């Protein structure tokens, strides 16, 4: 169907409607089938995008929770290490119990 660029959208719609009305029944069926395929494809794509976004958000949420848990565990290990340092535990014992690195523990001593 020919598009008329010099007219308003309303006139474009009227020309499209006039062109559609001038189609033979067979051409109309072909046109309708083509439109149906176009809209079906668009709906499939829209659904895939929506599902992809939902999955991405869920994965991000899970990763955020896991990262938060790990940070909380690390923070607690540091608190325990600080308490152990105050109580004069040997560094090797603190490493063994908190799973912190020697460098982390030494940085806490400063």
Order of alpha helices (4+ residues) and beta strands (2+ residues): alpha-alpha-alpha-alpha
